[in-house]
Amino acid sequence: MTPGPPGRDLLAGKVVVVTAAAGTGIGSAVVRRCLAEGAQVAISDSHERRLAAAHGELAHEFGARVWSQVCDVTVEEQVGALVDGAVRHFGRIDVVVNNAGLGGTSSVLEMTDEQWSRVLDVTLNGTFRCTRAALRQLVAQGRGGAVVNNASVLGWRAQPGQAHYAAAKAGVMALTRCAALDVAGHGIRVNAVAPSLAAHPFLAKVTSEELLAELAGREAFGRAAEPWEVASVIAFLASDYASYLTGEVISVSSQHP
């Protein structure tokens, strides 16, 4: 995974919380982009061992600017503990990036209630829980702030076997728009990104090479996005450069209908 362009201090002085931040996907890239842009970052993940490894690697490079706590976004108490812990450690939060999500492939004809509910609980309900906790804290602080949600172009477009994931991501988009209006009076912004295809090892494990090649072929650049390319847009939305953007869903895609 390439790191992308050098940082320009877009997030200097800010405290950013990122969910599903361990591993090699978009969350990990967001953490590194935020650190490159001068932020202090609280990282979380439901996988304790993977989170510990990520924290150790980042702390070796960035020192005390990184703090971590395990968080399963399907458990409200853990979500609250993550926000409270980040506030205790850094003194406040300024940005929360809701990256946690769960996919899978199943036709509606074979999909079970458990498959449907699990994807929605992580991807949509988890984003709601984290957004709610973040906004309550940001309102209490009284100094603005931003939430950035990770949606997907599948919130707009159809793909076989993706009814649960697409429904969840469409819900994330609607949640983003409505939550933005709920807190606009507090000077807090809520936006989302909608990537089409970002290449990372986990995606390769759960998606066939044939489908990945087909999806990449639909992109104008003939390739998937690098995780850092999505992370850079998230960092922009988290920064003061996006001060007049709220309730927006930004497509990070070169694919056109």
KOLPA-624233 format. One line per field, with one value per residue (C-alpha): x, y negated, z negated. Coordinates in Angstrom, 3 decimals, padded with zeros to 6 digits. Last residue first. Example, Ala and Ser with C-alpha at 12.3 -4.5 7.8 and 13.67 -1.06 7.14 Angstrom:
KOLPA-624233
east (013.670, 012.300)
north (001.060, 004.500)
up (-007.140, -007.800)
This chain:
KOLPA-624233
east (-023.303, -019.918, -016.980, -014.041, -015.015, -014.725, -018.348, -018.842, -021.989, -022.983, -024.943, -022.423, -019.881, -019.188, -016.101, -014.569, -011.124, -011.448, -010.526, -012.517, -013.934, -010.395, -009.145, -011.938, -010.949, -007.334, -008.421, -010.153, -006.940, -004.945, -006.937, -005.710, -008.592, -009.321, -008.056, -009.049, -008.769, -012.353, -013.522, -015.672, -012.638, -011.924, -015.360, -014.772, -011.286, -012.603, -015.418, -013.015, -010.547, -013.357, -014.260, -013.893, -010.119, -009.295, -011.286, -009.183, -005.944, -006.752, -008.009, -010.665, -013.715, -016.628, -016.015, -018.905, -017.620, -019.773, -020.525, -021.571, -020.539, -020.841, -021.456, -023.989, -026.910, -025.870, -026.405, -029.748, -029.308, -026.147, -027.817, -030.398, -027.918, -025.544, -028.334, -029.624, -026.167, -025.621, -029.011, -027.961, -024.883, -027.003, -029.343, -026.344, -024.767, -027.955, -028.909, -025.382, -025.762, -026.163, -025.044, -027.296, -026.143, -026.859, -025.923, -023.682, -021.523, -020.396, -020.673, -017.819, -018.997, -017.201, -018.127, -016.915, -016.274, -017.849, -016.540, -019.352, -017.771, -021.204, -022.261, -019.102, -019.698, -023.319, -022.304, -019.665, -021.935, -024.738, -022.387, -020.858, -024.230, -025.557, -022.471, -022.877, -026.554, -025.718, -022.637, -022.398, -026.083, -027.042, -024.553, -025.555, -029.284, -029.212, -026.993, -029.061, -032.348, -030.991, -030.117, -030.843, -033.297, -031.970, -028.746, -025.725, -022.360, -020.768, -020.072, -019.368, -018.626, -016.563, -015.259, -016.957, -014.458, -014.890, -013.424, -012.677, -012.315, -011.398, -008.777, -006.521, -006.683, -009.923, -011.670, -010.427, -011.637, -015.095, -015.452, -014.305, -016.319, -019.483, -018.909, -018.142, -021.374, -023.399, -022.198, -022.536, -019.587, -017.201, -014.468, -010.932, -009.062, -006.064, -003.943, -001.612, 000.051, 002.069, 004.722, 004.357, 006.602, 006.911, 003.381, 002.130, 003.640, 002.546, -000.936, -001.351, -000.193, -002.503, -005.406, -004.768, -004.728, -007.898, -010.004, -013.054, -011.072, -010.196, -007.696, -007.506, -005.485, -003.588, -003.619, -000.746, -001.787, 000.509, -001.258, -004.620, -003.335, -001.936, -005.199, -007.237, -005.046, -005.661, -009.395, -009.342, -007.826, -004.609, -005.389, -006.436, -008.630, -012.100, -013.191, -011.232, -011.183, -009.472, -008.034, -007.142, -004.105, -002.894, -005.566, -004.686, -001.011, 000.145, 000.915, 003.045, 001.304, 000.075, 001.234, 001.504, 000.000)
north (-004.702, -006.257, -004.731, -006.947, -006.767, -008.483, -009.683, -012.429, -012.165, -015.566, -016.424, -019.137, -021.032, -024.686, -024.088, -021.530, -023.170, -023.048, -019.382, -016.198, -016.323, -016.727, -013.838, -011.632, -012.583, -011.632, -008.341, -007.297, -007.812, -006.227, -002.981, -002.756, -003.027, -000.091, -000.084, -000.862, -004.609, -005.159, -002.346, 000.384, 002.628, 002.532, 004.042, 006.864, 007.582, 007.678, 009.992, 012.413, 012.365, 013.460, 011.342, 012.188, 012.654, 009.966, 007.462, 008.278, 007.695, 004.127, 002.509, -000.192, 000.060, -002.365, -004.618, -006.618, -009.233, -010.723, -014.034, -015.357, -018.887, -020.445, -024.183, -023.583, -024.731, -022.179, -019.408, -017.854, -018.902, -016.849, -013.911, -013.829, -013.770, -011.299, -008.938, -008.911, -008.018, -005.381, -003.900, -003.590, -001.796, 000.660, 001.338, 001.918, 004.323, 006.341, 006.408, 007.220, 010.537, 008.962, 005.324, 002.261, -001.341, -004.220, -002.877, -000.553, -003.631, -003.046, -004.671, -005.532, -008.191, -011.426, -013.262, -016.799, -019.307, -022.378, -023.931, -023.392, -020.460, -019.091, -019.227, -017.347, -014.684, -014.111, -014.131, -011.443, -009.136, -009.479, -008.988, -005.910, -004.313, -005.232, -003.852, -000.635, -000.478, -000.828, 001.314, 003.537, 004.147, 004.055, 006.757, 008.947, 008.492, 009.582, 012.607, 013.623, 013.229, 015.616, 014.795, 017.594, 015.920, 012.472, 013.621, 013.696, 011.953, 010.499, 007.129, 005.701, 002.112, 000.035, -003.207, -005.827, -008.681, -010.851, -014.346, -016.940, -014.922, -016.256, -016.064, -013.596, -010.600, -011.318, -012.372, -009.274, -007.096, -008.682, -008.178, -004.561, -003.829, -005.056, -002.741, 000.134, -000.450, -000.572, 002.839, 003.394, 001.036, 003.507, 001.343, 002.117, -001.002, -002.764, -005.874, -007.472, -010.905, -009.501, -008.100, -008.536, -005.858, -003.330, -004.261, -003.346, 000.130, 000.872, -000.445, 001.707, 004.827, 004.096, 003.539, 006.867, 008.660, 006.978, 007.421, 005.154, 002.141, -001.278, -004.038, -007.354, -009.790, -012.998, -014.998, -016.498, -015.741, -012.715, -011.399, -011.853, -010.119, -007.216, -006.718, -006.993, -004.357, -001.962, -002.526, -002.113, 001.350, 002.906, 004.090, 001.952, -001.153, 000.371, -002.883, -006.139, -008.896, -012.163, -014.793, -018.028, -020.279, -019.944, -018.358, -019.855, -019.864, -019.503, -015.786, -014.160, -012.487, -008.891, -006.196, -003.319, 000.000)
up (015.167, 014.350, 012.536, 011.590, 007.940, 004.616, 004.577, 002.010, -000.111, -001.470, -004.613, -005.415, -003.343, -004.159, -006.342, -003.967, -004.049, -007.848, -007.704, -008.242, -004.718, -003.350, -005.471, -004.120, -000.575, -001.308, -002.864, 000.363, 002.336, -000.500, -000.061, 003.567, 005.991, 008.278, 011.834, 015.421, 014.881, 016.039, 013.779, 015.298, 015.815, 012.099, 011.445, 013.937, 012.595, 009.033, 010.135, 011.829, 008.940, 006.639, 003.638, -000.068, -000.301, 002.285, 000.268, -002.784, -000.835, 000.270, 003.470, 003.212, 005.471, 005.684, 002.716, 001.247, -001.187, -003.902, -005.572, -008.981, -009.991, -013.448, -013.849, -016.617, -014.472, -011.864, -014.416, -013.433, -009.798, -009.440, -011.179, -008.393, -005.511, -007.139, -008.199, -004.609, -003.274, -005.960, -005.059, -001.431, -002.782, -004.762, -001.838, 000.447, -002.051, -002.545, 001.142, 002.341, 004.138, 007.546, 007.788, 007.886, 007.636, 005.271, 001.829, 003.817, 004.409, 000.844, -002.611, -004.971, -007.395, -008.263, -011.450, -012.052, -014.794, -016.319, -019.538, -022.025, -023.867, -024.762, -021.092, -020.085, -022.736, -021.758, -018.102, -018.590, -020.558, -018.000, -015.059, -016.670, -017.340, -013.886, -012.135, -014.082, -013.138, -009.464, -008.786, -011.839, -012.551, -008.872, -007.918, -010.884, -010.289, -006.650, -007.291, -010.341, -008.476, -005.874, -002.270, 000.215, 002.606, 001.693, 003.329, 001.076, 001.023, -002.079, -003.621, -007.052, -007.985, -010.386, -008.847, -010.968, -011.067, -014.164, -014.253, -016.939, -020.135, -023.576, -026.345, -024.516, -026.858, -028.705, -025.496, -023.651, -026.507, -026.541, -022.786, -022.964, -026.102, -024.434, -021.483, -023.850, -025.770, -022.533, -021.371, -017.605, -017.042, -018.681, -020.159, -021.316, -022.378, -020.894, -021.311, -018.753, -018.990, -021.876, -019.561, -015.799, -014.301, -017.126, -018.179, -014.687, -014.724, -018.277, -017.664, -014.550, -016.399, -019.330, -016.930, -015.189, -018.528, -019.795, -016.671, -017.180, -016.019, -017.373, -016.680, -018.510, -016.422, -017.104, -013.902, -011.888, -008.294, -008.133, -011.236, -009.530, -006.390, -008.424, -010.286, -007.098, -005.401, -008.286, -007.991, -004.191, -004.346, -005.606, -009.129, -012.069, -011.925, -012.077, -013.763, -013.543, -016.187, -015.244, -017.587, -015.818, -016.308, -012.735, -010.550, -007.159, -008.169, -004.557, -004.509, -001.815, 001.130, 000.987, -001.425, 001.073, 000.000)
